[in-house]
Amino acid sequence: MFDLEEASQGYDKEMARLRDAIMMKVIPRLLRPMESGSRSIYPRLLHGDLWDGNTSTDVANDSPIIFDVASFYGHNEYE
C-alpha cells in the first residue's frame, strides 16, 4: 500500500519516515506475542468484501464465483 501511495502521490519525506517506523517497530511489536513460544502465524488469503451480492455459481460446473475481490493475506482469525 505504501508503494501504491508513493506511485500515485509522489515521494514524501514524512511518509517515508512513518513507513520505516511502522515496518520496523510497530508491526513486529504487534506480531511478537502471536509468535512467541511454540506459536506461529500462518497467513491465509482473506476476502475483505464477501457478501451475497458479489458471489454466484458457475452454471457450467457448479463452482463458486466471487466478484469484486478485495483479497489480502492476513491472520486466519481476521474479522
CORVENMO-V633645 format. One record per residue. N is the residue number from 1. RES is the residue in three letters. PHI is phi in radians with two decimals (* if undefined). D_LAST is the distance of its C-alpha to the last C-alpha in whole Angstrom. Layout:
BEGIN
N/RES/PHI/D_LAST, N/RES/PHI/D_LAST
END
This chain:
BEGIN
1/MET/*/20, 2/PHE/-1.08/23, 3/ASP/-1.11/25, 4/LEU/-1.12/24, 5/GLU/-1.08/25, 6/GLU/-1.15/28, 7/ALA/-1.12/29, 8/SER/-1.54/29, 9/GLN/-1.91/30, 10/GLY/1.60/32, 11/TYR/-1.19/32, 12/ASP/-2.36/32, 13/LYS/-1.04/33, 14/GLU/-1.15/31, 15/MET/-1.12/28, 16/ALA/-1.10/29, 17/ARG/-1.12/29, 18/LEU/-1.15/26, 19/ARG/-1.02/24, 20/ASP/-1.05/26, 21/ALA/-1.12/25, 22/ILE/-1.13/22, 23/MET/-1.25/22, 24/MET/-1.67/25, 25/LYS/-2.08/24, 26/VAL/-1.17/20, 27/ILE/-1.07/18, 28/PRO/-1.04/20, 29/ARG/-1.19/20, 30/LEU/-1.30/17, 31/LEU/-1.45/17, 32/ARG/-0.92/20, 33/PRO/-1.08/19, 34/MET/-1.43/17, 35/GLU/-2.06/20, 36/SER/-1.57/22, 37/GLY/1.11/25, 38/SER/-1.70/24, 39/ARG/-1.39/20, 40/SER/-2.43/19, 41/ILE/-1.69/16, 42/TYR/-2.04/16, 43/PRO/-1.11/14, 44/ARG/-2.20/13, 45/LEU/-1.35/13, 46/LEU/-2.01/9, 47/HIS/-1.96/10, 48/GLY/-1.54/9, 49/ASP/-2.50/11, 50/LEU/-1.60/11, 51/TRP/-2.67/13, 52/ASP/-1.12/17, 53/GLY/-1.27/19, 54/ASN/-2.11/18, 55/THR/-2.25/19, 56/SER/-2.80/22, 57/THR/-2.28/24, 58/ASP/-1.28/27, 59/VAL/-1.19/30, 60/ALA/-1.26/32, 61/ASN/-2.38/30, 62/ASP/1.09/28, 63/SER/-1.55/25, 64/PRO/-1.25/21, 65/ILE/-2.23/21, 66/ILE/-2.09/18, 67/PHE/-1.75/19, 68/ASP/0.93/18, 69/VAL/-1.17/16, 70/ALA/-2.17/14, 71/SER/-1.44/13, 72/PHE/-2.81/13, 73/TYR/-1.52/13, 74/GLY/-2.88/10, 75/HIS/-1.21/9, 76/ASN/-1.12/9, 77/GLU/-1.80/6, 78/TYR/-1.05/4, 79/GLU/-2.08/0
END
